[in-house]
Structure formats: C-alpha cells, structure tokens
Amino acid sequence: MEKNAALEFEKYLLSPDVQAQAVGYGLRPVSGEITVDHQGSPFVDWKDNGVVTVVERTTAMRNPDRDVLLALLRWFDLNIAQ
C-alpha cells in the first residue's frame, strides 16, 4: 500500500505541471522538456548574481572522496546520532 502511494506521489512530482511549478521555487526540473530560462524564472532573475541556467558537465559536482564521507559520518555520530 505505501509503495503504491509512493509511486503515485513520484508520478505526481515528475509531472510536467509540477516540474514547471518547481522552477518557480528555484528547483531545477528533472524533465528536459521544462526550461528554466523563461521570463519570471528565478534562474533568469538571479543571473546577474551568478546563477546559471545550464550547469555544464565539466563544472558538475563530483562525488566526495572516501575520507570526506568518513569525516561526515564521524561528525554525524558525534553531534546528531546520540
């Protein structure tokens, strides 16, 4: 039952209408059909402040190294998971 609800919710979130609305909140759409470079988009409004409409693959974030992940886990254990 929960799995079906989760799948329906996922379908709703990935629908073109909801993806277009998400752009208005500054979220990048999953679908390639939805653009972020239209009038009224926060990506266009904040372009002068360094926001880019297209993230180039070469500047995409890489996966953190093993040492970074271990440090994050250690910090989490010490500060959060008590």
N, CA, C and O atoms as a Tinker XYZ file with bonds, in Angstrom:
   328  protein
     1  N      0.816000   -1.189000    0.000000    73     2
     2  CA     0.000000    0.000000    0.000000    64     1     3
     3  C      0.864000    1.259000    0.000000    63     2     4     5
     4  O      0.634000    2.162000   -0.805000    81     3
     5  N      1.885000    1.334000    0.918000    73     3     6
     6  CA     2.746000    2.505000    0.969000    64     5     7
     7  C      3.554000    2.640000   -0.313000    63     6     8     9
     8  O      3.799000    3.749000   -0.789000    81     7
     9  N      3.970000    1.492000   -0.875000    73     7    10
    10  CA     4.754000    1.533000   -2.095000    64     9    11
    11  C      3.935000    2.148000   -3.227000    63    10    12    13
    12  O      4.445000    2.961000   -3.998000    81    11
    13  N      2.667000    1.759000   -3.325000    73    11    14
    14  CA     1.809000    2.323000   -4.369000    64    13    15
    15  C      1.618000    3.822000   -4.169000    63    14    16    17
    16  O      1.626000    4.589000   -5.131000    81    15
    17  N      1.447000    4.232000   -2.923000    73    15    18
    18  CA     1.289000    5.661000   -2.629000    64    17    19
    19  C      2.558000    6.416000   -2.998000    63    18    20    21
    20  O      2.494000    7.507000   -3.565000    81    19
    21  N      3.712000    5.835000   -2.678000    73    19    22
    22  CA     4.984000    6.479000   -3.010000    64    21    23
    23  C      5.159000    6.595000   -4.522000    63    22    24    25
    24  O      5.636000    7.617000   -5.015000    81    23
    25  N      4.781000    5.567000   -5.251000    73    23    26
    26  CA     4.896000    5.606000   -6.713000    64    25    27
    27  C      3.962000    6.653000   -7.322000    63    26    28    29
    28  O      4.330000    7.353000   -8.266000    81    27
    29  N      2.760000    6.751000   -6.775000    73    27    30
    30  CA     1.817000    7.778000   -7.254000    64    29    31
    31  C      2.330000    9.176000   -6.952000    63    30    32    33
    32  O      2.198000   10.078000   -7.779000    81    31
    33  N      2.915000    9.364000   -5.773000    73    31    34
    34  CA     3.465000   10.659000   -5.398000    64    33    35
    35  C      4.642000   11.021000   -6.299000    63    34    36    37
    36  O      4.782000   12.172000   -6.712000    81    35
    37  N      5.478000   10.044000   -6.601000    73    35    38
    38  CA     6.602000   10.260000   -7.510000    64    37    39
    39  C      6.094000   10.675000   -8.891000    63    38    40    41
    40  O      6.620000   11.602000   -9.508000    81    39
    41  N      5.062000    9.972000   -9.363000    73    39    42
    42  CA     4.483000   10.299000  -10.658000    64    41    43
    43  C      3.951000   11.735000  -10.668000    63    42    44    45
    44  O      4.105000   12.459000  -11.652000    81    43
    45  N      3.328000   12.130000   -9.567000    73    43    46
    46  CA     2.805000   13.487000   -9.438000    64    45    47
    47  C      3.948000   14.506000   -9.470000    63    46    48    49
    48  O      3.865000   15.506000  -10.182000    81    47
    49  N      5.015000   14.254000   -8.699000    73    47    50
    50  CA     6.133000   15.197000   -8.645000    64    49    51
    51  C      6.844000   15.340000   -9.980000    63    50    52    53
    52  O      7.370000   16.407000  -10.297000    81    51
    53  N      6.862000   14.276000  -10.757000    73    51    54
    54  CA     7.555000   14.299000  -12.043000    64    53    55
    55  C      6.668000   14.741000  -13.197000    63    54    56    57
    56  O      7.121000   14.796000  -14.340000    81    55
    57  N      5.407000   15.055000  -12.911000    73    55    58
    58  CA     4.514000   15.508000  -13.979000    64    57    59
    59  C      4.976000   16.879000  -14.489000    63    58    60    61
    60  O      5.524000   17.667000  -13.718000    81    59
    61  N      4.763000   17.169000  -15.768000    73    59    62
    62  CA     5.227000   18.436000  -16.339000    64    61    63
    63  C      4.695000   19.675000  -15.603000    63    62    64    65
    64  O      5.429000   20.647000  -15.426000    81    63
    65  N      3.434000   19.649000  -15.178000    73    63    66
    66  CA     2.874000   20.814000  -14.477000    64    65    67
    67  C      3.601000   21.088000  -13.167000    63    66    68    69
    68  O      3.934000   22.235000  -12.868000    81    67
    69  N      3.846000   20.047000  -12.391000    73    67    70
    70  CA     4.507000   20.217000  -11.097000    64    69    71
    71  C      5.980000   20.584000  -11.302000    63    70    72    73
    72  O      6.525000   21.388000  -10.545000    81    71
    73  N      6.620000   20.008000  -12.308000    73    71    74
    74  CA     8.001000   20.365000  -12.608000    64    73    75
    75  C      8.109000   21.843000  -12.995000    63    74    76    77
    76  O      9.056000   22.519000  -12.593000    81    75
    77  N      7.158000   22.341000  -13.765000    73    75    78
    78  CA     7.153000   23.757000  -14.146000    64    77    79
    79  C      6.939000   24.647000  -12.922000    63    78    80    81
    80  O      7.554000   25.709000  -12.816000    81    79
    81  N      6.086000   24.232000  -12.011000    73    79    82
    82  CA     5.867000   25.000000  -10.782000    64    81    83
    83  C      7.126000   25.001000   -9.915000    63    82    84    85
    84  O      7.436000   26.007000   -9.279000    81    83
    85  N      7.840000   23.902000   -9.886000    73    83    86
    86  CA     9.047000   23.787000   -9.072000    64    85    87
    87  C     10.114000   24.779000   -9.519000    63    86    88    89
    88  O     10.885000   25.282000   -8.702000    81    87
    89  N     10.155000   25.057000  -10.816000    73    87    90
    90  CA    11.112000   26.038000  -11.330000    64    89    91
    91  C     10.881000   27.392000  -10.673000    63    90    92    93
    92  O     11.835000   28.122000  -10.405000    81    91
    93  N      9.629000   27.731000  -10.413000    73    91    94
    94  CA     9.298000   28.991000   -9.760000    64    93    95
    95  C      9.865000   29.096000   -8.353000    63    94    96    97
    96  O     10.018000   30.199000   -7.829000    81    95
    97  N     10.179000   27.959000   -7.735000    73    95    98
    98  CA    10.773000   27.949000   -6.401000    64    97    99
    99  C     12.296000   27.795000   -6.456000    63    98   100   101
   100  O     12.950000   27.661000   -5.422000    81    99
   101  N     12.848000   27.816000   -7.665000    73    99   102
   102  CA    14.295000   27.714000   -7.799000    64   101   103
   103  C     14.821000   26.301000   -7.871000    63   102   104   105
   104  O     16.022000   26.082000   -7.715000    81   103
   105  N     13.947000   25.334000   -8.103000    73   103   106
   106  CA    14.375000   23.944000   -8.229000    64   105   107
   107  C     14.574000   23.612000   -9.699000    63   106   108   109
   108  O     13.776000   24.016000  -10.544000    81   107
   109  N     15.612000   22.894000   -9.998000    73   107   110
   110  CA    15.862000   22.507000  -11.388000    64   109   111
   111  C     14.965000   21.317000  -11.741000    63   110   112   113
   112  O     14.852000   20.370000  -10.962000    81   111
   113  N     14.332000   21.368000  -12.909000    73   111   114
   114  CA    13.437000   20.276000  -13.304000    64   113   115
   115  C     14.214000   19.026000  -13.700000    63   114   116   117
   116  O     15.350000   19.100000  -14.168000    81   115
   117  N     13.583000   17.898000  -13.503000    73   115   118
   118  CA    14.164000   16.623000  -13.907000    64   117   119
   119  C     13.963000   16.423000  -15.404000    63   118   120   121
   120  O     14.831000   15.890000  -16.094000    81   119
   121  N     12.830000   16.849000  -15.884000    73   119   122
   122  CA    12.472000   16.660000  -17.286000    64   121   123
   123  C     13.208000   17.656000  -18.171000    63   122   124   125
   124  O     13.311000   18.836000  -17.838000    81   123
   125  N     13.715000   17.177000  -19.290000    73   123   126
   126  CA    14.368000   18.052000  -20.261000    64   125   127
   127  C     13.384000   18.920000  -21.028000    63   126   128   129
   128  O     13.780000   19.862000  -21.714000    81   127
   129  N     12.099000   18.601000  -20.909000    73   127   130
   130  CA    11.071000   19.382000  -21.609000    64   129   131
   131  C     10.809000   20.728000  -20.928000    63   130   132   133
   132  O     10.321000   21.664000  -21.561000    81   131
   133  N     11.133000   20.819000  -19.648000    73   131   134
   134  CA    10.871000   22.026000  -18.874000    64   133   135
   135  C     12.129000   22.889000  -18.892000    63   134   136   137
   136  O     13.215000   22.408000  -18.567000    81   135
   137  N     11.990000   24.151000  -19.266000    73   135   138
   138  CA    13.142000   25.041000  -19.312000    64   137   139
   139  C     13.159000   25.967000  -18.102000    63   138   140   141
   140  O     12.128000   26.200000  -17.471000    81   139
   141  N     14.330000   26.488000  -17.787000    73   139   142
   142  CA    14.468000   27.421000  -16.669000    64   141   143
   143  C     14.809000   28.829000  -17.144000    63   142   144   145
   144  O     14.983000   29.736000  -16.330000    81   143
   145  N     14.904000   29.013000  -18.449000    73   143   146
   146  CA    15.340000   30.300000  -18.977000    64   145   147
   147  C     14.202000   31.133000  -19.557000    63   146   148   149
   148  O     14.365000   31.774000  -20.596000    81   147
   149  N     13.053000   31.125000  -18.891000    73   147   150
   150  CA    11.917000   31.927000  -19.353000    64   149   151
   151  C     11.705000   33.111000  -18.420000    63   150   152   153
   152  O     12.190000   33.107000  -17.288000    81   151
   153  N     10.992000   34.108000  -18.883000    73   151   154
   154  CA    10.721000   35.309000  -18.098000    64   153   155
   155  C     10.004000   34.959000  -16.797000    63   154   156   157
   156  O      9.050000   34.181000  -16.802000    81   155
   157  N     10.457000   35.527000  -15.691000    73   155   158
   158  CA     9.852000   35.258000  -14.397000    64   157   159
   159  C     10.511000   34.115000  -13.644000    63   158   160   161
   160  O     10.213000   33.894000  -12.470000    81   159
   161  N     11.396000   33.393000  -14.300000    73   159   162
   162  CA    12.115000   32.295000  -13.647000    64   161   163
   163  C     13.170000   32.880000  -12.717000    63   162   164   165
   164  O     13.850000   33.834000  -13.095000    81   163
   165  N     13.327000   32.334000  -11.509000    73   163   166
   166  CA    14.379000   32.837000  -10.625000    64   165   167
   167  C     15.777000   32.646000  -11.214000    63   166   168   169
   168  O     16.706000   33.365000  -10.848000    81   167
   169  N     15.929000   31.688000  -12.116000    73   167   170
   170  CA    17.219000   31.472000  -12.759000    64   169   171
   171  C     17.580000   32.652000  -13.651000    63   170   172   173
   172  O     18.750000   33.016000  -13.767000    81   171
   173  N     16.573000   33.246000  -14.278000    73   171   174
   174  CA    16.795000   34.431000  -15.113000    64   173   175
   175  C     16.926000   35.665000  -14.221000    63   174   176   177
   176  O     17.795000   36.507000  -14.445000    81   175
   177  N     16.068000   35.769000  -13.219000    73   175   178
   178  CA    16.081000   36.934000  -12.328000    64   177   179
   179  C     17.394000   37.070000  -11.569000    63   178   180   181
   180  O     17.826000   38.189000  -11.292000    81   179
   181  N     18.028000   35.975000  -11.231000    73   179   182
   182  CA    19.249000   35.996000  -10.434000    64   181   183
   183  C     20.511000   35.765000  -11.262000    63   182   184   185
   184  O     21.586000   35.522000  -10.714000    81   183
   185  N     20.371000   35.843000  -12.579000    73   183   186
   186  CA    21.509000   35.593000  -13.462000    64   185   187
   187  C     22.671000   36.553000  -13.181000    63   186   188   189
   188  O     23.832000   36.148000  -13.235000    81   187
   189  N     22.370000   37.810000  -12.886000    73   187   190
   190  CA    23.418000   38.798000  -12.602000    64   189   191
   191  C     24.170000   38.499000  -11.307000    63   190   192   193
   192  O     25.259000   39.027000  -11.082000    81   191
   193  N     23.591000   37.657000  -10.462000    73   191   194
   194  CA    24.236000   37.282000   -9.196000    64   193   195
   195  C     24.986000   35.959000   -9.293000    63   194   196   197
   196  O     25.430000   35.425000   -8.277000    81   195
   197  N     25.131000   35.427000  -10.501000    73   195   198
   198  CA    25.922000   34.217000  -10.689000    64   197   199
   199  C     25.136000   32.943000  -10.899000    63   198   200   201
   200  O     25.732000   31.882000  -11.086000    81   199
   201  N     23.812000   33.015000  -10.873000    73   199   202
   202  CA    23.005000   31.815000  -11.111000    64   201   203
   203  C     23.054000   31.490000  -12.607000    63   202   204   205
   204  O     22.846000   32.370000  -13.442000    81   203
   205  N     23.321000   30.253000  -12.935000    73   203   206
   206  CA    23.401000   29.843000  -14.331000    64   205   207
   207  C     22.179000   29.006000  -14.699000    63   206   208   209
   208  O     21.675000   28.230000  -13.886000    81   207
   209  N     21.716000   29.171000  -15.920000    73   207   210
   210  CA    20.552000   28.413000  -16.364000    64   209   211
   211  C     20.936000   26.989000  -16.750000    63   210   212   213
   212  O     20.131000   26.068000  -16.609000    81   211
   213  N     22.151000   26.808000  -17.231000    73   211   214
   214  CA    22.617000   25.475000  -17.622000    64   213   215
   215  C     23.898000   25.182000  -16.858000    63   214   216   217
   216  O     24.851000   25.959000  -16.913000    81   215
   217  N     23.921000   24.070000  -16.153000    73   215   218
   218  CA    25.118000   23.649000  -15.438000    64   217   219
   219  C     25.910000   22.757000  -16.377000    63   218   220   221
   220  O     25.447000   21.692000  -16.785000    81   219
   221  N     27.098000   23.203000  -16.710000    73   219   222
   222  CA    27.943000   22.430000  -17.619000    64   221   223
   223  C     28.407000   21.154000  -16.934000    63   222   224   225
   224  O     28.613000   21.131000  -15.721000    81   223
   225  N     28.568000   20.109000  -17.704000    73   223   226
   226  CA    29.006000   18.830000  -17.139000    64   225   227
   227  C     30.380000   18.939000  -16.489000    63   226   228   229
   228  O     30.652000   18.272000  -15.491000    81   227
   229  N     31.236000   19.768000  -17.045000    73   227   230
   230  CA    32.589000   19.880000  -16.504000    64   229   231
   231  C     32.593000   20.560000  -15.141000    63   230   232   233
   232  O     33.526000   20.372000  -14.360000    81   231
   233  N     31.552000   21.354000  -14.841000    73   231   234
   234  CA    31.503000   22.039000  -13.553000    64   233   235
   235  C     30.552000   21.345000  -12.586000    63   234   236   237
   236  O     30.311000   21.847000  -11.488000    81   235
   237  N     30.016000   20.211000  -12.976000    73   235   238
   238  CA    29.103000   19.484000  -12.104000    64   237   239
   239  C     29.864000   18.970000  -10.887000    63   238   240   241
   240  O     31.058000   18.679000  -10.958000    81   239
   241  N     29.166000   18.867000   -9.795000    73   239   242
   242  CA    29.796000   18.427000   -8.561000    64   241   243
   243  C     30.213000   16.967000   -8.674000    63   242   244   245
   244  O     29.460000   16.130000   -9.174000    81   243
   245  N     31.408000   16.675000   -8.210000    73   243   246
   246  CA    31.889000   15.292000   -8.227000    64   245   247
   247  C     31.560000   14.628000   -6.898000    63   246   248   249
   248  O     31.271000   15.307000   -5.913000    81   247
   249  N     31.602000   13.322000   -6.873000    73   247   250
   250  CA    31.353000   12.581000   -5.638000    64   249   251
   251  C     32.464000   12.856000   -4.641000    63   250   252   253
   252  O     33.629000   12.954000   -5.027000    81   251
   253  N     32.123000   12.981000   -3.367000    73   251   254
   254  CA    33.168000   13.228000   -2.371000    64   253   255
   255  C     34.066000   12.006000   -2.191000    63   254   256   257
   256  O     33.653000   10.868000   -2.413000    81   255
   257  N     35.296000   12.274000   -1.786000    73   255   258
   258  CA    36.246000   11.196000   -1.527000    64   257   259
   259  C     35.829000   10.412000   -0.288000    63   258   260   261
   260  O     35.002000   10.865000    0.503000    81   259
   261  N     36.414000    9.234000   -0.135000    73   259   262
   262  CA    36.102000    8.359000    0.999000    64   261   263
   263  C     36.395000    9.048000    2.328000    63   262   264   265
   264  O     35.621000    8.918000    3.276000    81   263
   265  N     37.507000    9.780000    2.407000    73   263   266
   266  CA    37.881000   10.459000    3.650000    64   265   267
   267  C     36.847000   11.514000    4.047000    63   266   268   269
   268  O     36.555000   11.693000    5.229000    81   267
   269  N     36.305000   12.201000    3.060000    73   267   270
   270  CA    35.282000   13.212000    3.333000    64   269   271
   271  C     34.031000   12.551000    3.887000    63   270   272   273
   272  O     33.458000   13.028000    4.867000    81   271
   273  N     33.604000   11.460000    3.270000    73   271   274
   274  CA    32.423000   10.745000    3.743000    64   273   275
   275  C     32.620000   10.211000    5.162000    63   274   276   277
   276  O     31.708000   10.281000    5.986000    81   275
   277  N     33.801000    9.683000    5.445000    73   275   278
   278  CA    34.074000    9.186000    6.791000    64   277   279
   279  C     34.060000   10.316000    7.817000    63   278   280   281
   280  O     33.572000   10.136000    8.933000    81   279
   281  N     34.593000   11.474000    7.445000    73   279   282
   282  CA    34.577000   12.623000    8.350000    64   281   283
   283  C     33.143000   13.086000    8.608000    63   282   284   285
   284  O     32.799000   13.436000    9.736000    81   283
   285  N     32.315000   13.090000    7.577000    73   283   286
   286  CA    30.912000   13.462000    7.756000    64   285   287
   287  C     30.180000   12.480000    8.656000    63   286   288   289
   288  O     29.398000   12.884000    9.517000    81   287
   289  N     30.429000   11.203000    8.461000    73   287   290
   290  CA    29.810000   10.191000    9.313000    64   289   291
   291  C     30.259000   10.338000   10.762000    63   290   292   293
   292  O     29.450000   10.214000   11.682000    81   291
   293  N     31.548000   10.603000   10.963000    73   291   294
   294  CA    32.066000   10.787000   12.313000    64   293   295
   295  C     31.422000   12.018000   12.959000    63   294   296   297
   296  O     31.029000   11.973000   14.125000    81   295
   297  N     31.314000   13.112000   12.206000    73   295   298
   298  CA    30.669000   14.327000   12.738000    64   297   299
   299  C     29.213000   14.046000   13.097000    63   298   300   301
   300  O     28.734000   14.475000   14.147000    81   299
   301  N     28.511000   13.323000   12.224000    73   299   302
   302  CA    27.114000   12.982000   12.473000    64   301   303
   303  C     26.984000   12.163000   13.752000    63   302   304   305
   304  O     26.120000   12.427000   14.587000    81   303
   305  N     27.860000   11.161000   13.893000    73   303   306
   306  CA    27.806000   10.308000   15.099000    64   305   307
   307  C     28.054000   11.119000   16.373000    63   306   308   309
   308  O     27.412000   10.883000   17.397000    81   307
   309  N     28.973000   12.062000   16.309000    73   307   310
   310  CA    29.328000   12.849000   17.494000    64   309   311
   311  C     28.287000   13.926000   17.834000    63   310   312   313
   312  O     28.094000   14.256000   19.004000    81   311
   313  N     27.623000   14.468000   16.815000    73   311   314
   314  CA    26.768000   15.636000   17.030000    64   313   315
   315  C     25.274000   15.383000   16.920000    63   314   316   317
   316  O     24.479000   16.112000   17.514000    81   315
   317  N     24.889000   14.388000   16.189000    73   315   318
   318  CA    23.463000   14.201000   15.903000    64   317   319
   319  C     22.925000   12.891000   16.480000    63   318   320   321
   320  O     21.929000   12.889000   17.203000    81   319
   321  N     23.574000   11.804000   16.164000    73   319   322
   322  CA    23.052000   10.469000   16.487000    64   321   323
   323  C     23.366000   10.067000   17.924000    63   322   324   325
   324  O     24.126000    9.129000   18.163000    81   323
   325  N     22.784000   10.774000   18.862000    73   323   326
   326  CA    23.048000   10.450000   20.267000    64   325   327
   327  C     21.858000    9.787000   20.900000    63   326   328
   328  O     21.899000    9.443000   22.082000    81   327
